[in-house]
Amino acid sequence: MFLIFSDVFRRTWENFGSMTIADFVMAFANHTYDLPTRSVYLDPVGTMIALVPVKRLNATTAFYDTVLRIHPKTGEMIVLTDSWFDMTFLPGDFPLCGDHGEKCFVTRSPDLFIAIVVVAVFVVLLLCVGFWAARRKYRKRLVEHLMIERSAIEETYGTKISRNWSYRNQEVELMKVTSSTEQNLFGNSRHPLYHIELQSILIAVSQLSHPNIATFYGLTFDRTEWYAVFEADVKGTLATVLSTNCDSIFFDFDIRMVFATSLIEGLYYIHHSPVHYHGHLTPEVCLMNNRYTLRITGVGTTRLQNPKKSNSHFQYQNKDVHELGAILQCICADIQEIPISYLDIISKCHATPAPSASIAKIRSEMDRMFPRQNNIVDLLLSRLGKHAQDLEETVHLRSEELGVEMGKVDLLLREMLPA
């Protein structure tokens, strides 16, 4: 614009004093301006039109420069410097932009733009509805696999007080999840298949996978009650293990630390999963499998009893940490010498009104104090390996001492016997 102004001032300088504003403005129009990058043309109405230089060949294959003026709205091209093969306008069948007749300047009506926007919004909404329907169908299919027929669970043995059940040749445990409150959705006519919050909880519990978390098989309905089906204990619970006498192998401090670290690992996994908390952590819900690996059962039953969404996850997590401190205290209740660092962890769990350490911090402190072991079988195997190595070293040392003593005996016999 500065170059255009300077060009107008140069052309109107002699008559600038007698010109009006209208005359000065009109001096801009109907003129070609040679700018550093390109040449532009201002028509009588003030429209700026670009001038396009074109190289063309004549009959003798010589190059000639031709300048075309392109109107920005109509796309019309007018030859300025020379005729285009004796024509002042380009022929009608000359491709203005593309080889297939595309126009350089296409004007779109507002109605077409509105139609495009409406179609785009409709397509997006259709995709969202399709995704929502597919996701709901997929979640419903997952929950259907978690609905166990009562006839599929068989009673193996037991009494009226203690019963044992099996499902798919696996020993299972039935936990009642029906709440006595009227707001409990299990007691209403709505089936878990048709409740979004219950679907989310069931899918989250079924997808838990950790060495210290008991397997969840699904839900079953018995008469008027809903039951959660979990794997059963094979070697008892933590409560039965802790009740053994001092002559048992479970009285060893290192073995009890294996139970403590396994419990902390399982609770850490629960707190960082979509289930968020356990809600009822006791020694009775800590099972022992055939390798004496501690596995927490009953995960998600508290949420199934209260499926309504709430912001009380942190309160339940603090409750879990409080209950963890009580279990850690029971684990080493009959141990004479307990490390101070272990007692510090218990005191942090018992802090009021809220624990002074989260499960993540407790887990890191336990890792620093005790090496992590999955089960006591691994611990015993490592001990046996170390004991075997110690025995080999002792046997080698005693063999060397025996060789030395036998040499002394031979020397003494040679001195005593005649030559």
Secondary structure, DSSP 8 states (H G I E B T S, - for coil): -HHHHHHHHHHTSTTGGG--HHHHHHTTSSEEEE-SS-EEEE-TT--EEEEEEEEEE-TTS-EEEEEEEE-TTT--EEE-SS-SSS-SB--TTS-SSSTT---SS----HHHHHHHHHHHHHHHHHHHHHHHHHHHHHHHHHHHHHEE-GGGSEEEEE-SSSEEEEETTEEEEEEE---SSTT-TTSSS--GGG-HHHHHHHHHHHT---TTB--EEEEEEETTEEEEEEE--SS-BHHHHHTS-TTSGGG-HHHHHHHHHHHHHHHHHHHTSTT---S---GGGEEE-TT--EEE--TTHHHHHS-S--S-HHHHHHHHHHHHHHHHHHHTTT-S---HHHHHHHHHHT-SSS-SS-HHHHHHHHHHHS---S-HHHHHHHHHHHHHHHHHHHHHHHHHHHHHHHHHHHHHHHHHS--
